[in-house]
Amino acid sequence: MQLNIQTKHAFTVKEFCKSYAIGRTTAYEEIKSGRLQSRKVGRRTLILRIDADNWLADLPAGGPQEQAA
């Protein structure tokens, strides 16, 4: 089953990891640090799409690093 990221309102951690190409350990580290918001429904952890998009937008830009003078 292929996920349609445009229609999902919330992701399980597994779906989030697949959609955003990160591992479960990294996802839980981001949640624990407060950089990624999550919600609990019983034992299930959900990540709202808006929170996932905000997390992605807040990541540092990649590319060449500036050299110190």
Residue pairs with C-beta under 8 A, 6 or more apart in sequence:
3 15
3 18
3 19
5 19
5 49
8 15
8 19
8 49
9 48
9 49
10 39
10 46
10 47
10 48
10 49
11 19
11 46
11 47
11 48
11 49
11 52
12 44
12 45
12 46
12 47
13 24
13 27
13 28
13 38
13 45
13 47
14 24
16 22
16 27
16 47
16 52
17 23
17 24
17 26
17 27
19 52
20 52
20 56
27 36
27 47
30 36
30 55
31 37
31 38
31 45
31 47
35 55
35 58
36 47
36 51
36 52
36 55
37 47
37 48
37 51
37 54
37 55
38 45
38 46
38 47
38 51
39 45
39 46
39 47
39 48
40 46
